[in-house]
Amino acid sequence: MVEKVIQLEDVSLVDFLGIENNNIKEVAAAFPKSKIVSRGSELRIQGTTPEIIKINEIINSLLAHYHKYGKVTTDNVTTYLQREDTQAPKQDDTGQPVLIYGTKGVAIKPKTAHQSELVKSAEDNDLVFAIGPAGTGKTYISVALAVKALKNKDVKKIIITRPAVEAGENLGFLPGDLKDKVDPYLRPIYDALDDMIPSEKLKYYQENRIVEIAPLAYMRGRTLNNAFILLDEAQNTTPMQIKMFLTRMGPHSKVIITGDRSQVDLPKKQKSGLIEAISILRDVKGIGFVKLDASDVVRHKLVRNIIKAYDKVEEEQIQRKKEKAEQEKKQKEEKNEPS
């Protein structure tokens, strides 16, 4: 059994719950396998995950109705319950769960086994590391999970951040103020959000800091509560930066950290904070680790072959370094042997 708590904020309980909680009793009657308990300004729902998701969506619809009309009747409850029965299925024809429906009505869902593993890991853990090459959908799926959590009122805001590290280009040569210089680094995030949230609503969310997109340096000194937080391109964090970020995590928050070990743009002598963090946190309970690879690439089919070619060269280089180290060790041992 899973439990979810919904806070009824700025709500007249009698007008929302109905006389003797009749509105909520009607919702509960439609889901006999689950339990809904009203305690003051809280609704506690206990049941299976699929049913809780449905109940949560109905309650959110009723809350939206209340805030628009000031009252909820039993007829309203019946209408929303019937609407839930006729809604599109939460799974596609292949059985894959639909995370959200995009701005063009397209179902956004995991397309590969490892993407599904990322979704499951995010459900089971409050902190997840998703590691894999470009084009594997790790950022896109993570943004979809964040939007889903906001829509379901599991969190109150989304915070998406990236280290503003120059990948061969110089920020100083870009025109405009600091925001203009940094926004190109955050463009992939905006593109994903544009697919998932209507433009006017996204603008409203950003103006009211419900959706916040900012460079990693802006996270210092903050405590991030009731938020879904995504750190993208984490391979370009330093050890101190990623430790700073991890310690920002507050109560009722979810964090996904994505990165690509093969695309570190830090100075050569600077260690990647992502690689160090994975090593340090590997055995900490409550943290999920998901590895994506070339089989998860959902871009042009050539991208998959390009990644495989680079991986092959990298493996050969590692092997040569290993053989060289063993040879040097052997020569040193032979040199130190008594004649």
C-alpha positions in Angstrom: 0.0 0.0 0.0 1.2 3.5 -0.9 0.1 6.7 0.9 -0.3 10.2 -0.5 -1.1 13.4 1.4 -2.9 16.3 -0.3 -2.9 19.7 1.4 -6.2 21.6 1.0 -4.8 25.2 1.1 -7.0 28.3 0.9 -10.1 26.1 0.8 -13.4 26.2 2.7 -13.6 22.6 3.9 -17.4 22.5 4.0 -17.7 24.0 0.4 -15.1 21.6 -0.9 -15.6 18.4 1.0 -19.4 18.8 1.2 -21.7 18.3 4.2 -20.4 15.4 6.3 -17.6 15.0 3.7 -20.1 13.6 1.2 -18.1 14.7 -1.8 -15.0 12.8 -0.7 -17.1 9.8 0.3 -18.4 9.7 -3.3 -14.9 9.7 -4.6 -13.9 7.0 -2.2 -16.9 4.9 -3.2 -15.6 4.9 -6.8 -12.3 3.4 -5.6 -13.2 0.7 -3.1 -9.7 -0.8 -3.0 -8.3 2.5 -1.7 -8.9 4.5 1.4 -9.5 8.3 1.6 -9.4 10.0 5.0 -10.0 13.7 5.7 -8.1 15.1 8.7 -8.4 18.8 9.0 -6.9 20.4 5.9 -5.3 17.2 4.8 -6.6 14.3 2.6 -4.7 11.1 3.1 -5.1 8.5 0.3 -4.0 4.9 0.8 -4.0 2.3 -2.0 -2.1 1.1 -5.0 0.0 3.5 -7.1 -2.3 3.4 -10.2 -5.4 4.1 -8.2 -3.7 6.9 -6.2 -2.7 8.6 -9.4 -6.3 8.5 -10.6 -7.7 9.8 -7.3 -5.0 12.5 -7.2 -6.0 13.7 -10.7 -9.7 13.8 -9.7 -9.0 15.7 -6.5 -6.8 18.2 -8.4 -9.6 18.7 -10.9 -12.1 19.3 -8.1 -9.7 21.8 -6.5 -9.4 23.7 -9.8 -13.2 23.7 -10.0 -13.5 25.0 -6.4 -11.0 27.8 -7.0 -13.0 28.8 -10.1 -16.5 28.5 -8.8 -16.1 28.6 -5.0 -18.0 25.4 -4.3 -18.1 21.7 -5.2 -21.3 19.7 -5.4 -21.9 16.0 -5.5 -23.0 16.5 -9.2 -19.6 18.0 -9.9 -17.9 15.0 -8.3 -20.0 12.6 -10.5 -19.0 14.6 -13.6 -15.3 14.4 -12.9 -15.5 10.7 -12.0 -17.2 10.0 -15.3 -14.6 12.1 -17.1 -11.8 10.0 -15.5 -13.5 6.8 -16.8 -13.4 8.2 -20.4 -10.0 9.7 -20.4 -7.2 8.3 -22.6 -5.4 5.3 -21.1 -2.2 5.8 -19.1 -0.4 3.3 -21.2 0.2 3.0 -24.9 -0.4 0.0 -27.0 2.9 -1.5 -26.0 2.1 -1.2 -22.3 4.6 1.7 -21.7 3.3 4.2 -19.1 2.4 7.6 -20.5 4.1 10.2 -18.3 2.3 13.3 -19.7 0.7 14.5 -22.9 2.7 17.2 -24.7 1.4 20.6 -26.0 0.6 19.0 -29.3 -1.3 16.0 -27.7 1.6 13.6 -28.2 2.1 11.0 -25.5 5.5 11.5 -23.8 6.7 8.2 -22.5 9.8 6.1 -22.1 10.8 4.5 -25.4 13.6 2.1 -24.3 14.2 -0.3 -21.5 16.8 2.0 -19.8 14.4 5.0 -20.0 11.8 2.9 -18.3 14.4 2.0 -15.7 14.9 5.7 -15.1 11.2 6.3 -14.6 11.0 3.4 -12.1 14.1 4.5 -10.3 12.7 8.0 -9.9 9.5 6.6 -8.4 11.5 4.5 -5.9 14.3 7.0 -5.0 14.4 10.7 -4.1 17.9 11.0 -5.7 18.8 9.4 -9.1 21.9 9.6 -11.2 21.2 9.0 -14.9 24.4 8.6 -16.9 24.6 8.1 -20.6 25.7 9.6 -24.0 24.0 12.3 -26.0 20.7 11.4 -27.5 19.6 8.8 -25.0 16.7 10.8 -23.7 17.9 11.1 -20.1 17.3 14.9 -19.9 14.0 14.8 -21.8 12.5 12.0 -19.7 13.8 13.7 -16.5 12.0 17.0 -17.5 8.8 15.0 -18.3 9.0 13.4 -14.8 9.4 16.9 -13.3 6.4 18.3 -15.2 4.3 15.3 -14.2 5.2 15.8 -10.5 4.2 19.5 -10.8 0.9 18.6 -12.6 0.1 16.0 -9.9 0.9 18.5 -7.1 3.6 16.2 -5.8 5.9 19.2 -5.8 5.3 23.0 -5.8 8.0 24.0 -8.2 10.5 22.7 -10.8 14.2 23.8 -10.6 16.4 22.9 -13.6 20.1 23.9 -13.5 23.3 23.4 -15.5 26.9 24.3 -15.0 27.7 27.2 -17.4 30.9 25.6 -18.6 32.4 26.8 -22.0 32.5 23.9 -24.4 35.2 25.3 -26.6 33.4 28.7 -26.9 34.0 31.8 -24.8 31.0 33.3 -22.9 32.5 36.7 -23.1 32.2 36.9 -26.9 28.4 36.3 -26.7 26.2 39.4 -27.0 23.9 40.7 -24.3 23.8 40.6 -20.5 24.5 37.6 -18.2 21.1 36.0 -18.9 21.6 36.4 -22.7 25.1 34.8 -22.3 23.9 31.9 -20.2 20.6 31.0 -21.9 22.2 29.2 -24.9 23.6 26.7 -22.4 20.1 26.1 -21.1 18.4 26.0 -24.5 17.9 22.2 -24.5 15.9 22.6 -21.3 13.7 25.3 -22.8 13.1 23.1 -25.9 11.9 20.1 -23.7 9.6 22.4 -21.6 8.2 23.9 -24.8 7.1 20.4 -25.8 5.4 19.8 -22.5 3.9 23.0 -21.2 1.8 25.6 -23.3 3.9 28.7 -23.9 1.6 31.1 -22.0 1.4 28.7 -19.0 5.2 28.3 -19.1 5.6 32.0 -19.1 3.3 32.3 -16.1 5.2 29.5 -14.3 8.6 31.3 -14.9 7.3 34.7 -13.9 6.0 33.2 -10.6 9.1 31.1 -10.0 7.1 27.9 -10.2 9.5 26.8 -13.0 13.0 28.1 -12.5 15.9 27.5 -15.0 19.2 28.9 -13.8 23.0 28.3 -13.9 24.3 26.0 -11.1 26.1 28.9 -9.4 22.7 30.4 -8.5 21.9 27.4 -6.3 24.5 28.3 -3.7 23.1 29.1 -0.2 19.6 27.9 -1.0 17.5 25.1 0.5 15.2 23.6 -2.2 12.0 22.3 -0.5 8.9 20.8 -2.2 10.7 20.8 -5.5 11.6 18.6 -8.4 15.2 19.5 -9.1 17.2 18.5 -12.2 20.9 19.0 -12.6 21.8 18.5 -16.2 25.3 18.1 -17.8 26.6 17.2 -14.4 29.9 15.9 -15.8 31.0 19.6 -16.0 30.6 20.2 -12.3 33.6 20.2 -10.0 33.6 18.0 -6.8 32.8 21.1 -4.7 30.0 22.2 -7.0 28.2 18.9 -7.0 28.6 18.5 -3.2 27.1 22.0 -2.9 24.2 21.1 -5.1 23.5 17.8 -3.3 23.4 19.5 0.1 20.7 21.9 -1.2 18.1 19.1 -1.2 15.3 19.9 1.2 12.2 18.1 2.5 9.7 16.6 0.0 12.1 17.1 -2.9 13.1 14.9 -5.8 16.5 15.2 -7.6 17.7 13.7 -10.9 21.3 14.3 -11.9 22.1 13.6 -15.6 25.5 13.5 -17.3 27.7 12.1 -20.0 31.1 10.9 -18.8 32.5 11.2 -22.4 31.8 14.9 -22.7 33.7 16.6 -19.9 34.5 20.2 -20.8 36.4 21.0 -17.7 40.1 22.0 -17.8 42.3 18.9 -18.2 43.6 18.9 -14.7 40.1 19.4 -13.1 38.4 16.3 -11.8 34.7 15.8 -12.8 32.4 16.1 -9.7 29.9 13.7 -11.3 32.4 10.9 -11.6 33.7 11.4 -8.1 30.1 11.6 -6.7 29.1 8.3 -8.3 32.1 6.6 -6.7 31.5 8.1 -3.3 27.7 7.5 -3.2 27.5 4.2 -4.9 26.5 2.3 -1.8 24.2 4.9 -0.2 20.7 3.6 0.2 17.9 5.7 -1.3 20.0 6.7 -4.3 19.3 5.2 -7.7 21.8 4.8 -10.5 20.7 4.3 -14.1 23.1 3.8 -17.0 21.9 4.5 -20.6 23.9 3.5 -23.7 23.9 3.6 -27.5 20.9 1.3 -27.6 18.8 4.1 -26.0 19.6 6.7 -28.7 16.3 8.1 -30.1 17.9 10.6 -32.5 19.1 9.9 -36.0 20.2 6.3 -36.4 23.7 7.5 -37.3 24.1 9.0 -33.8 24.0 5.5 -32.3 26.8 4.3 -34.7 28.8 7.5 -33.9 28.6 6.8 -30.2 29.6 3.2 -30.7 32.6 4.2 -32.8 33.8 6.7 -30.1 33.2 4.1 -27.3 35.3 1.6 -29.2 38.2 4.1 -29.5 37.9 5.0 -25.8 38.0 1.3 -24.8 41.1 0.7 -26.9 42.8 3.7 -25.3 42.0 2.5 -21.8 43.3 -1.0 -22.8 46.5 0.5 -24.1 47.1 2.6 -21.0 46.5 -0.5 -18.9 48.9 -2.6 -20.9 51.5 0.2 -20.7 51.1 0.5 -17.0 51.6 -3.3 -16.6 54.6 -3.2 -18.8 56.2 -0.4 -16.9 55.5 -2.2 -13.6 57.1 -5.4 -15.0 60.2 -3.5 -16.2 60.5 -1.8 -12.8 60.3 -5.2 -11.0 63.0 -6.7 -13.3 65.2 -3.7 -12.8 65.0 -4.1 -9.0 65.8 -7.9 -9.1 69.2 -8.8 -7.6 71.7 -9.8 -10.2 
